[in-house]
Amino acid sequence: MEKLPNIAILATGGTIAGIAGNATTTVGYTSAAITVEKLIETVPEIKAIANISGQQVVCISSQDINNEIWLSLGKKVNELLASPDVDGIVITHGTDTMEETAYYLHLVVNSEKPVVLVGAMRPSTAMSADGPYNLYNAVVLAGSSNARRKGVLVVMNDTIYSAKEVTKSSTFLTDAFQAPGLGALGYIQSNEAHFYKEPIGLHTVNSIFSKLEIDELPKVDIAYSYANVTRVTIDAFVASGSLGVIYAGTGNGSLPGEVLEALVEARRNGVIVIRSTRVGSGIVARNGEANDDELDFVVSGTLNPQKARVLLLLALTQTTDTKEIQQMFYDY
């Protein structure tokens, strides 16, 4: 008889742990309402495919995720994966910031073992709750030898994504998670993980951030562009002590005059400026919409603004050199 993998489930709350007053309520429910023990009980089938242990790390809606939770979660994951008694980890998470937590872990986990984030778009009490089967698939994936050395993964709606590429693209659909322009890594079918491509970029054991002991992350913020945008948000971030500003520009990260002036001043005062885009997919080209070499700006490449912020948080723990940071955005 084949030995079952040992999978640790770390619960953080979210919709997958949510409840509502009746089976037809899929909005306006209470998230983060049930414990990891209850989650495991609702999917007894997972005990047939893995030896399961559970820990409640936090119990929150994912809009309340912060740097301190990331730091703690990263250390917890690395401690567990260092044990020969743990073959993989599943993290249940709210969907709102799941892509950011996944990418943070993608950069700081120091193991080749599978780490899988999973959530739900409907609460556990819904008649068509997606959480139980998503959780089952996450255990399948975390226990699969095919998932090793792939970095941190997200599985939703039978689909496997790289933490670097995945993003939430709908407020309510069960297939809310996509990888625009880049596509999924594979699928879960018939209790097996099928991969059709490899994740791109450095991650996990090949990431410099996975070898570091980080106890604090710097203040980095995101400024959003729109028609008639002013410099007020950027100036406020700089005044509040931001060490980095991600500018989610229109199009290819374009910069209106007043915004450009504010970002130039911010950079002159030592703030790292990342030129990104609100578009949702595509590449922000260096020296495209602005002379980044002359301005000493960094471009985000294919990273969306929220993931550019995650990478800059970690980059700033090592350097303030914009050339080195730009290379990180190319490499990671």
SERO-4910 file (N, C-alpha, C, O; in steps of 0.05 Angstrom, whole numbers):
BEGIN
 pado doro    nc1    nc2    nc3   cac1   cac2   cac3    cc1    cc2    cc3    oc1    oc2    oc3
  Met    A     17    -24      0      0      0      0     17     25      0     36     27     16
  Glu    A     11     44    -17     27     68    -20     24     86      5      2     89     15
  Lys    A     46     96     15     47    113     38     33    140     32     39    153     12
  Leu    A     15    149     50      2    174     46     20    197     53     36    195     72
  Pro    A     19    219     38     35    243     45     24    256     71      0    254     77
  Asn    A     42    269     85     35    284    109     31    314    102     50    327     94
  Ile    A      6    323    103      0    350     95    -10    366    119    -28    358    133
  Ala    A      3    389    123     -5    408    144    -24    429    132    -16    442    112
  Ile    A    -47    433    143    -65    454    135    -63    477    154    -69    474    178
  Leu    A    -56    500    144    -54    525    159    -78    542    152    -81    550    128
  Ala    A    -95    549    171   -120    564    165   -116    593    173   -105    599    195
  Thr    A   -126    611    156   -124    640    163   -151    653    162   -153    677    168
  Gly    A   -173    638    156   -199    650    155   -210    652    127   -206    634    111
  Gly    A   -223    675    121   -233    679     94   -260    667     88   -273    656    106
  Thr    A   -269    670     63   -295    660     55   -297    629     58   -319    619     64
  Ile    A   -276    615     53   -276    586     55   -284    578     84   -295    556     88
  Ala    A   -280    596    103   -288    591    131   -312    608    138   -317    613    162
  Gly    A   -328    617    118   -350    635    123   -376    621    126   -380    598    117
  Ile    A   -395    634    139   -422    623    142   -443    645    137   -437    669    139
  Ala    A   -467    636    129   -489    655    124   -514    643    136   -515    620    146
  Gly    A   -535    660    137   -560    652    150   -576    631    135   -592    617    147
  Asn    A   -571    628    109   -586    608     93   -569    599     70   -548    611     64
  Ala    A   -577    578     57   -561    565     36   -560    581     10   -543    574     -7
  Thr    A   -577    601      6   -576    616    -18   -561    643    -16   -559    658    -35
  Thr    A   -551    648      8   -536    673     12   -507    669      4   -492    653     16
  Thr    A   -498    684    -16   -470    682    -25   -456    709    -24   -432    711    -31
  Val    A   -470    730    -15   -458    756     -9   -469    765     18   -491    757     26
  Gly    A   -454    782     32   -463    792     58   -462    772     80   -475    774    100
  Tyr    A   -445    751     77   -441    730     97   -420    739    117   -407    760    114
  Thr    A   -416    722    137   -394    726    157   -371    709    150   -373    684    150
  Ser    A   -348    721    143   -325    705    136   -309    698    161   -314    709    183
  Ala    A   -290    680    158   -272    672    180   -288    664    205   -281    672    227
  Ala    A   -309    648    201   -327    641    224   -323    613    234   -331    606    256
  Ile    A   -310    595    219   -306    568    228   -276    561    230   -260    573    216
  Thr    A   -269    543    247   -241    536    253   -230    516    233   -245    504    217
  Val    A   -204    512    234   -191    493    217   -201    464    222   -203    448    204
  Glu    A   -207    458    247   -218    432    254   -245    427    240   -250    405    229
  Lys    A   -262    447    240   -287    445    226   -284    443    196   -298    428    183
  Leu    A   -265    458    185   -259    456    156   -251    428    148   -261    417    129
  Ile    A   -234    416    164   -225    389    158   -248    369    161   -251    350    145
  Glu    A   -265    373    181   -289    356    184   -308    357    161   -320    336    154
  Thr    A   -310    380    148   -329    383    125   -319    368    100   -335    364     81
  Val    A   -294    360    100   -284    346     76   -270    320     86   -246    318     85
  Pro    A   -285    301     96   -273    277    107   -257    261     87   -240    245     94
  Glu    A   -264    265     61   -250    250     40   -220    255     39   -205    239     28
  Ile    A   -211    278     49   -183    285     48   -166    265     65   -142    262     60
  Lys    A   -178    253     85   -164    235    102   -157    209     88   -141    193     97
  Ala    A   -170    204     65   -164    180     49   -140    185     30   -129    166     20
  Ile    A   -133    210     27   -111    216      8    -86    228     21    -65    231      9
  Ala    A    -88    235     47    -65    246     62    -69    243     92    -92    242    101
  Asn    A    -47    243    106    -48    246    135    -49    276    141    -30    290    135
  Ile    A    -70    284    154    -76    313    156    -71    323    185    -79    310    204
  Ser    A    -58    346    187    -57    361    212    -66    389    206    -64    398    184
  Gly    A    -77    402    226    -87    429    222    -78    449    244    -76    442    267
  Gln    A    -73    473    236    -66    495    254    -81    520    246    -83    527    222
  Gln    A    -93    534    265   -106    560    260    -85    582    265    -78    588    288
  Val    A    -75    593    243    -54    614    245    -67    641    254    -58    653    273
  Val    A    -87    649    239   -103    672    246   -132    666    236   -135    646    222
  Cys    A   -151    682    244   -178    677    234   -190    704    227   -203    717    243
  Ile    A   -185    713    202   -192    740    193   -202    739    165   -198    720    150
  Ser    A   -215    761    157   -220    766    128   -194    775    116   -179    790    129
  Ser    A   -189    767     91   -162    772     81   -156    801     74   -133    808     69
  Gln    A   -176    819     74   -170    847     71   -154    857     95   -143    879     94
  Asp    A   -154    842    117   -140    850    141   -112    838    144    -98    842    164
  Ile    A   -103    824    123    -76    813    123    -56    837    124    -61    857    110
  Asn    A    -35    834    139    -15    855    141     13    844    141     17    820    140
  Asn    A     33    862    142     61    853    140     68    834    163     83    815    159
  Glu    A     58    839    187     65    823    210     55    794    206     69    775    213
  Ile    A     31    792    195     20    764    190     37    750    169     43    727    171
  Trp    A     45    765    148     62    753    128     88    743    139     97    720    134
  Leu    A    101    760    156    126    752    168    123    726    185    139    708    184
  Ser    A    102    726    201     97    703    218     90    678    202    100    656    208
  Leu    A     74    682    182     66    659    165     90    647    150     93    623    148
  Gly    A    107    665    139    130    655    125    148    638    143    159    618    135
  Lys    A    152    648    168    169    633    187    156    606    194    170    586    196
  Lys    A    130    606    198    115    582    205    118    561    183    123    538    188
  Val    A    114    570    158    116    552    135    144    540    133    147    516    129
  Asn    A    165    556    136    192    546    134    198    527    157    213    507    153
  Glu    A    188    532    181    193    514    203    180    487    198    192    466    202
  Leu    A    155    487    188    142    462    182    155    446    160    158    422    162
  Leu    A    163    460    138    174    446    116    202    435    121    211    417    108
  Ala    A    215    446    142    241    436    149    239    409    163    259    395    166
  Ser    A    215    401    171    211    375    184    207    353    164    192    356    145
  Pro    A    221    330    168    216    308    150    188    296    152    180    279    136
  Asp    A    174    304    173    147    293    177    126    309    162    102    302    163
  Val    A    134    331    148    115    347    132    123    345    103    145    352     95
  Asp    A    105    336     86    110    333     57    100    356     41    109    361     18
  Gly    A     81    371     52     70    394     37     51    410     55     43    400     76
  Ile    A     45    434     47     28    452     63      6    463     46     10    470     23
  Val    A    -18    464     58    -41    477     46    -48    501     65    -50    498     89
  Ile    A    -52    524     53    -60    548     68    -87    557     58    -90    565     35
  Thr    A   -107    556     76   -133    566     69   -133    596     74   -123    606     95
  His    A   -145    612     55   -141    641     56   -164    654     42   -177    643     24
  Gly    A   -171    678     52   -191    694     38   -180    702     10   -156    705      6
  Thr    A   -199    705     -8   -190    709    -36   -182    738    -43   -168    742    -63
  Asp    A   -189    757    -26   -184    785    -33   -154    791    -36   -146    805    -54
  Thr    A   -138    780    -18   -109    785    -19    -93    759    -21    -69    759    -16
  Met    A   -106    738    -30    -92    712    -32    -69    713    -51    -48    701    -46
  Glu    A    -72    728    -73    -50    729    -92    -25    742    -81     -2    735    -88
  Glu    A    -29    762    -63     -6    776    -51      8    758    -30     32    757    -30
  Thr    A     -8    744    -13      4    726      6     19    704     -9     41    696     -1
  Ala    A      7    693    -30     20    672    -45     46    681    -57     66    667    -56
  Tyr    A     47    706    -68     72    715    -80     93    721    -59    117    716    -63
  Tyr    A     85    732    -36    104    736    -14    117    709     -6    141    707     -4
  Leu    A    100    688     -3    111    662      5    128    650    -18    148    637    -13
  His    A    120    655    -43    135    647    -66    164    656    -65    183    643    -74
  Leu    A    168    680    -53    195    692    -51    210    685    -26    234    686    -25
  Val    A    196    677     -4    210    673     21    211    644     31    225    637     50
  Val    A    196    626     19    196    598     27    222    585     19    230    587     -5
  Asn    A    235    571     37    261    559     32    258    528     31    270    514     47
  Ser    A    243    519     11    238    490      8    228    484    -20    216    501    -33
  Glu    A    234    460    -29    223    451    -54    196    437    -51    184    429    -71
  Lys    A    188    433    -26    162    419    -21    139    437    -30    141    461    -29
  Pro    A    116    425    -37     93    440    -46     81    457    -24     77    448     -2
  Val    A     75    482    -31     59    500    -15     36    510    -32     40    521    -53
  Val    A     11    505    -23    -12    511    -39    -32    529    -24    -39    522     -1
  Leu    A    -39    551    -36    -60    568    -24    -87    562    -38    -88    558    -62
  Val    A   -108    563    -21   -134    557    -32   -155    573    -16   -151    580      7
  Gly    A   -176    580    -30   -198    594    -17   -225    587    -30   -227    565    -42
  Ala    A   -244    604    -27   -271    599    -37   -284    625    -44   -278    646    -33
  Met    A   -302    624    -63   -317    648    -71   -345    648    -58   -359    668    -59
  Arg    A   -352    625    -47   -379    623    -33   -374    612     -5   -357    595     -1
  Pro    A   -390    621     14   -386    612     42   -393    582     45   -405    570     27
  Ser    A   -384    571     67   -387    542     71   -416    533     73   -422    509     69
  Thr    A   -434    551     79   -462    545     82   -478    546     56   -501    538     55
  Ala    A   -466    556     34   -480    558      9   -486    531     -3   -470    512      1
  Met    A   -509    528    -16   -517    502    -27   -497    493    -49   -495    469    -54
  Ser    A   -483    512    -61   -463    505    -81   -435    515    -72   -420    525    -88
  Ala    A   -429    511    -47   -404    520    -36   -380    507    -51   -380    483    -56
  Asp    A   -361    524    -60   -338    514    -75   -315    507    -57   -296    495    -66
  Gly    A   -316    516    -31   -294    511    -13   -286    482     -9   -262    476    -11
  Pro    A   -305    464     -3   -297    437      3   -282    423    -20   -261    410    -15
  Tyr    A   -291    426    -44   -276    413    -66   -250    427    -72   -230    414    -79
  Asn    A   -250    454    -69   -224    468    -72   -204    458    -52   -181    454    -59
  Leu    A   -213    454    -27   -195    445     -6   -185    416    -12   -162    410     -9
  Tyr    A   -203    400    -22   -195    372    -29   -174    373    -51   -154    359    -49
  Asn    A   -178    390    -71   -159    392    -93   -132    403    -83   -111    395    -92
  Ala    A   -133    421    -64   -108    433    -53    -92    411    -39    -67    411    -41
  Val    A   -105    393    -24    -91    371    -11    -80    352    -32    -57    342    -29
  Val    A    -95    346    -53    -84    330    -75    -59    343    -86    -39    329    -90
  Leu    A    -60    369    -91    -37    382   -103    -13    383    -84     10    378    -92
  Ala    A    -18    389    -58      4    390    -39     17    363    -34     40    362    -26
  Gly    A      3    342    -40     14    315    -36     25    303    -61     34    281    -61
  Ser    A     25    319    -83     34    308   -109     64    314   -113     74    336   -109
  Ser    A     79    293   -121    107    297   -128    111    316   -152    132    328   -155
  Asn    A     90    318   -169     91    336   -192     92    365   -184    101    382   -199
  Ala    A     83    371   -159     82    399   -150    108    408   -137    111    432   -130
  Arg    A    127    390   -133    152    398   -121    168    416   -140    167    413   -164
  Arg    A    183    435   -128    200    453   -143    185    472   -162    197    483   -180
  Lys    A    159    475   -157    143    493   -174    138    520   -160    125    537   -171
  Gly    A    150    524   -137    144    548   -122    117    546   -108    105    524   -107
  Val    A    107    568    -99     81    569    -86     59    570   -107     61    584   -127
  Leu    A     39    554   -102     17    550   -121    -10    559   -109    -13    559    -85
  Val    A    -28    567   -127    -56    572   -119    -73    553   -135    -70    551   -160
  Val    A    -92    540   -122   -111    523   -136   -139    532   -130   -147    534   -107
  Met    A   -154    538   -151   -182    546   -149   -197    535   -173   -186    536   -196
  Asn    A   -221    525   -169   -238    517   -191   -224    497   -209   -225    499   -234
  Asp    A   -210    477   -197   -196    455   -211   -171    465   -226   -159    449   -241
  Thr    A   -163    490   -223   -141    501   -239   -118    509   -222   -121    520   -200
  Ile    A    -93    502   -232    -69    508   -217    -55    532   -229    -51    534   -253
  Tyr    A    -48    551   -211    -34    575   -220     -8    579   -204     -5    570   -182
  Ser    A     11    593   -217     34    602   -203     28    627   -187     12    644   -196
  Ala    A     39    629   -163     35    652   -146     43    678   -160     31    699   -155
  Lys    A     63    677   -177     72    701   -191     51    712   -210     48    736   -214
  Glu    A     36    695   -223     20    702   -246    -10    705   -240    -24    718   -255
  Val    A    -19    693   -218    -48    692   -213    -58    718   -202    -44    732   -187
  Thr    A    -83    724   -208    -97    747   -197   -127    742   -195   -138    727   -211
  Lys    A   -139    755   -176   -169    754   -174   -181    772   -195   -174    796   -196
  Ser    A   -200    762   -211   -210    777   -233   -240    780   -233   -252    792   -251
  Ser    A   -254    770   -212   -282    773   -210   -290    776   -181   -277    765   -163
  Thr    A   -311    792   -175   -319    795   -148   -336    772   -138   -340    770   -113
  Phe    A   -347    755   -156   -365    734   -146   -364    708   -160   -373    688   -149
  Leu    A   -354    706   -185   -354    681   -199   -335    660   -186   -315    668   -175
  Thr    A   -342    635   -188   -325    614   -176   -299    610   -192   -280    599   -181
  Asp    A   -298    619   -217   -273    618   -232   -260    646   -232   -250    655   -252
  Ala    A   -261    659   -209   -251    686   -206   -221    689   -210   -211    710   -217
  Phe    A   -206    667   -207   -177    669   -209   -167    662   -236   -175    642   -248
  Gln    A   -150    680   -247   -139    676   -274   -110    685   -274   -100    696   -254
  Ala    A    -96    679   -296    -69    689   -300    -69    702   -328    -61    690   -348
  Pro    A    -78    728   -329    -83    741   -354    -58    742   -372    -36    750   -363
  Gly    A    -61    733   -397    -40    734   -416    -19    712   -413     -4    706   -432
  Leu    A    -18    699   -390      3    679   -384     -8    651   -380      5    632   -387
  Gly    A    -32    649   -370    -46    624   -368    -39    607   -344    -20    613   -329
  Ala    A    -55    586   -340    -52    568   -317    -28    550   -321    -19    546   -344
  Leu    A    -18    538   -299      3    518   -301     -8    491   -307      5    475   -320
  Gly    A    -33    486   -298    -44    460   -302    -71    457   -289    -84    477   -282
  Tyr    A    -80    432   -285   -107    427   -275   -106    403   -256    -88    386   -257
  Ile    A   -127    401   -239   -131    378   -223   -154    362   -235   -176    373   -240
  Gln    A   -149    337   -241   -170    320   -252   -166    291   -242   -144    281   -242
  Ser    A   -188    280   -232   -188    252   -223   -166    247   -202   -151    228   -203
  Asn    A   -164    266   -183   -146    263   -160   -116    264   -169    -99    254   -155
  Glu    A   -111    277   -191    -83    279   -200    -78    308   -209    -95    321   -221
  Ala    A    -53    317   -204    -44    344   -213    -30    341   -240    -11    326   -242
  His    A    -41    354   -260    -30    353   -287    -18    381   -293    -32    401   -294
  Phe    A      8    381   -298     22    406   -305     29    407   -335     36    386   -346
  Tyr    A     26    431   -347     31    433   -375     53    454   -381     61    458   -404
  Lys    A     61    469   -360     84    487   -363     96    492   -335     84    486   -315
  Glu    A    120    504   -336    134    510   -311    130    540   -304    127    556   -322
  Pro    A    131    546   -278    130    575   -270    156    589   -279    177    577   -281
  Ile    A    153    615   -284    176    631   -293    187    647   -269    173    652   -249
  Gly    A    212    655   -271    224    671   -250    236    656   -227    229    633   -223
  Leu    A    254    669   -212    265    656   -189    245    655   -166    228    672   -164
  His    A    247    634   -150    228    631   -128    239    611   -108    258    597   -113
  Thr    A    227    610    -85    232    591    -63    263    588    -59    277    607    -53
  Val    A    273    563    -62    301    558    -55    321    574    -72    344    577    -64
  Asn    A    312    584    -95    330    600   -112    326    630   -108    339    646   -122
  Ser    A    310    637    -89    305    665    -82    324    674    -60    327    660    -40
  Ile    A    337    697    -63    354    707    -42    339    712    -17    350    711      5
  Phe    A    313    718    -19    296    725      4    290    701     21    282    704     44
  Ser    A    292    677     10    286    653     25    309    646     45    305    629     62
  Lys    A    331    659     42    354    653     59    357    674     82    375    672     98
  Leu    A    339    693     83    342    716    101    325    712    126    304    700    125
  Glu    A    334    724    147    318    727    171    307    755    172    321    774    179
  Ile    A    282    759    164    270    785    162    250    789    185    231    773    187
  Asp    A    253    809    201    236    814    224    218    839    220    199    843    235
  Glu    A    223    854    198    207    878    193    207    884    164    227    880    150
  Leu    A    185    894    154    183    902    126    178    932    124    164    943    141
  Pro    A    190    945    104    187    975    103    160    983     93    143    967     85
  Lys    A    155   1009     95    129   1020     86    131   1026     56    147   1041     47
  Val    A    114   1012     41    111   1016     12     82   1019      5     65   1004     16
  Asp    A     75   1038    -12     47   1043    -19     42   1043    -49     61   1045    -65
  Ile    A     17   1042    -56      8   1042    -84     -9   1066    -90    -29   1071    -76
  Ala    A     -1   1082   -110    -17   1105   -119    -30   1097   -146    -17   1088   -164
  Tyr    A    -56   1102   -148    -72   1093   -171    -78   1117   -190    -84   1139   -181
  Ser    A    -76   1112   -215    -80   1133   -235   -108   1133   -246   -122   1112   -246
  Tyr    A   -117   1156   -255   -144   1159   -267   -145   1186   -281   -127   1202   -278
  Ala    A   -166   1190   -297   -169   1216   -310   -170   1239   -289   -185   1237   -270
  Asn    A   -155   1260   -294   -155   1283   -276   -141   1277   -249   -146   1290   -229
  Val    A   -123   1257   -249   -108   1250   -225    -90   1273   -217    -79   1288   -234
  Thr    A    -87   1277   -191    -69   1297   -180    -46   1284   -165    -45   1259   -163
  Arg    A    -28   1300   -154     -5   1290   -140    -10   1285   -110      8   1277    -95
  Val    A    -35   1290   -101    -41   1291    -72    -34   1264    -59    -21   1263    -37
  Thr    A    -42   1242    -71    -37   1215    -59     -7   1210    -56      2   1201    -35
  Ile    A      8   1216    -77     37   1211    -76     50   1228    -54     67   1218    -39
  Asp    A     43   1253    -54     55   1271    -33     48   1261     -5     64   1263     13
  Ala    A     23   1251     -2     15   1241     25     31   1216     33     39   1213     56
  Phe    A     35   1198     14     51   1174     20     79   1182     28     90   1171     47
  Val    A     91   1199     13    119   1207     19    120   1221     46    138   1215     62
  Ala    A    101   1238     52    100   1253     78     96   1233    101    105   1239    123
  Ser    A     83   1211     96     77   1192    117    100   1172    122     99   1155    139
  Gly    A    121   1174    106    145   1158    110    148   1134     91    164   1116     97
  Ser    A    134   1134     69    137   1112     50    166   1112     39    176   1132     31
  Leu    A    178   1088     38    204   1085     26    202   1078     -4    222   1079    -18
  Gly    A    178   1070    -12    174   1063    -40    145   1069    -48    127   1066    -31
  Val    A    141   1077    -73    115   1082    -83    112   1067   -110    128   1070   -128
  Ile    A     91   1050   -111     84   1037   -136     64   1055   -150     43   1061   -138
  Tyr    A     69   1063   -174     50   1080   -189     35   1062   -209     47   1054   -229
  Ala    A      9   1057   -204     -8   1041   -221    -19   1060   -243    -41   1069   -241
  Gly    A     -3   1064   -263    -10   1084   -284    -30   1073   -304    -36   1049   -305
  Thr    A    -40   1090   -321    -57   1082   -343    -39   1070   -365    -15   1076   -366
  Gly    A    -50   1054   -382    -36   1043   -405    -10   1030   -397     -9   1013   -379
  Asn    A     12   1037   -410     38   1026   -405     53   1041   -383     77   1046   -384
  Gly    A     37   1047   -361     49   1061   -339     54   1090   -344     74   1101   -335
  Ser    A     36   1103   -359     41   1131   -367     38   1150   -343     24   1144   -324
  Leu    A     51   1173   -345     53   1192   -323     43   1219   -330     57   1233   -346
  Pro    A     20   1228   -321     11   1256   -325     31   1275   -313     46   1269   -295
  Gly    A     30   1300   -323     50   1320   -315     53   1324   -285     75   1324   -275
  Glu    A     31   1328   -271     31   1334   -243     41   1310   -227     56   1312   -207
  Val    A     33   1286   -236     43   1261   -223     73   1258   -228     87   1251   -209
  Leu    A     82   1263   -252    110   1260   -258    126   1279   -240    147   1270   -230
  Glu    A    117   1303   -236    132   1322   -219    134   1311   -190    155   1312   -178
  Ala    A    112   1300   -180    112   1289   -153    130   1265   -150    144   1263   -130
  Leu    A    130   1247   -171    147   1224   -170    177   1231   -172    194   1219   -159
  Val    A    183   1251   -189    211   1261   -191    220   1272   -164    243   1266   -156
  Glu    A    204   1287   -151    211   1298   -125    214   1276   -104    232   1276    -88
  Ala    A    196   1256   -106    198   1233    -87    224   1218    -91    238   1212    -71
  Arg    A    232   1214   -116    257   1199   -121    281   1216   -112    300   1205   -102
  Arg    A    279   1242   -116    301   1260   -107    305   1258    -77    327   1263    -67
  Asn    A    283   1252    -63    284   1250    -34    289   1221    -24    286   1216      0
  Gly    A    297   1204    -43    305   1177    -35    284   1155    -37    289   1132    -31
  Val    A    260   1163    -45    238   1143    -47    241   1127    -73    246   1139    -94
  Ile    A    239   1101    -72    240   1084    -96    214   1086   -110    193   1081    -98
  Val    A    215   1091   -136    191   1094   -152    189   1071   -172    208   1066   -188
  Ile    A    167   1056   -171    162   1034   -189    139   1042   -208    118   1049   -199
  Arg    A    145   1041   -234    124   1048   -253    110   1022   -261    122   1005   -274
  Ser    A     84   1021   -254     68    997   -260     43   1006   -276     43   1028   -287
  Thr    A     23    988   -277     -1    995   -293    -26    984   -280    -25    963   -266
  Arg    A    -48    998   -284    -73    989   -273    -87    970   -293   -109    960   -287
  Val    A    -76    966   -317    -89    952   -339    -97    923   -332   -119    914   -338
  Gly    A    -79    909   -319    -85    881   -311    -69    860   -325    -68    837   -316
  Ser    A    -57    867   -347    -39    848   -361    -21    863   -380    -26    886   -387
  Gly    A      0    849   -389     19    862   -407     45    869   -392     47    865   -368
  Ile    A     64    880   -407     90    887   -397     92    917   -395     86    931   -415
  Val    A    101    928   -372    108    956   -370    137    958   -380    155    949   -367
  Ala    A    141    971   -403    167    971   -416    184    993   -404    176   1016   -401
  Arg    A    209    986   -399    228   1006   -389    234   1026   -412    238   1019   -435
  Asn    A    235   1052   -404    239   1074   -422    218   1075   -444    223   1085   -466
  Gly    A    194   1066   -438    172   1067   -457    157   1093   -454    160   1112   -470
  Glu    A    140   1095   -433    124   1119   -429    139   1141   -413    129   1163   -410
  Ala    A    163   1134   -404    180   1153   -390    209   1145   -393    215   1122   -399
  Asn    A    227   1165   -390    255   1159   -392    264   1149   -364    274   1164   -348
  Asp    A    260   1123   -360    266   1112   -334    295   1113   -326    302   1117   -303
  Asp    A    313   1111   -346    342   1113   -341    348   1141   -329    363   1143   -310
  Glu    A    338   1161   -342    343   1189   -333    330   1195   -307    341   1209   -290
  Leu    A    305   1185   -303    290   1191   -279    298   1173   -255    291   1179   -232
  Asp    A    313   1152   -261    321   1133   -240    297   1118   -228    296   1113   -204
  Phe    A    277   1112   -246    254   1097   -238    259   1067   -244    278   1060   -259
  Val    A    242   1050   -233    242   1021   -238    215   1014   -251    195   1026   -244
  Val    A    215    995   -269    190    986   -281    183    958   -271    200    942   -264
  Ser    A    157    953   -270    147    928   -257    147    904   -276    143    882   -266
  Gly    A    152    908   -302    150    885   -320    122    875   -322    103    890   -328
  Thr    A    118    849   -316     91    837   -317     77    836   -290     54    828   -288
  Leu    A     91    845   -269     78    844   -242     57    866   -240     61    889   -248
  Asn    A     33    858   -230     13    878   -225     21    895   -201     40    888   -187
  Pro    A      7    918   -196     16    936   -174     18    923   -147     38    928   -133
  Gln    A     -1    906   -140      0    894   -113     23    874   -110     34    871    -88
  Lys    A     30    861   -132     53    843   -130     79    858   -132     99    850   -120
  Ala    A     79    880   -147    103    897   -148    109    907   -120    132    910   -112
  Arg    A     88    913   -105     92    923    -77    105    901    -60    123    907    -45
  Val    A     96    876    -63    107    854    -48    137    851    -53    153    849    -35
  Leu    A    145    851    -79    173    848    -86    189    872    -76    212    868    -66
  Leu    A    179    896    -77    194    919    -68    197    918    -37    218    926    -27
  Leu    A    176    909    -23    179    905      6    203    889     13    219    896     31
  Leu    A    207    867     -1    230    850      4    256    861     -7    277    859      6
  Ala    A    255    873    -30    279    884    -42    291    906    -24    316    907    -21
  Leu    A    274    922    -12    284    944      5    297    934     31    310    950     45
  Thr    A    293    909     38    307    898     61    336    893     55    352    887     72
  Gln    A    343    894     28    370    887     19    385    910      6    409    912      9
  Thr    A    371    928     -7    384    948    -23    365    971    -29    341    968    -29
  Thr    A    377    995    -34    362   1018    -45    373   1026    -72    366   1047    -83
  Asp    A    390   1009    -83    402   1014   -109    382   1007   -131    373    984   -133
  Thr    A    374   1027   -147    352   1022   -166    360   1003   -188    343    988   -199
  Lys    A    386   1002   -195    395    982   -215    392    954   -204    383    936   -219
  Glu    A    399    950   -179    396    923   -167    366    916   -165    359    893   -169
  Ile    A    350    935   -157    321    930   -154    309    924   -181    292    906   -183
  Gln    A    317    939   -202    306    933   -229    313    904   -237    297    891   -249
  Gln    A    338    896   -231    346    868   -238    329    848   -223    322    827   -234
  Met    A    322    854   -198    304    837   -183    277    834   -197    265    812   -199
  Phe    A    267    856   -208    241    855   -222    243    839   -247    223    828   -256
  Tyr    A    266    839   -260    270    822   -283    272    792   -275    261    775   -288
  Asp    A    286    787   -252    292    759   -245    269    745   -230    266    721   -233
  Tyr    A    254    760   -215    234    748   -198    206    750   -209    187    740   -197
***
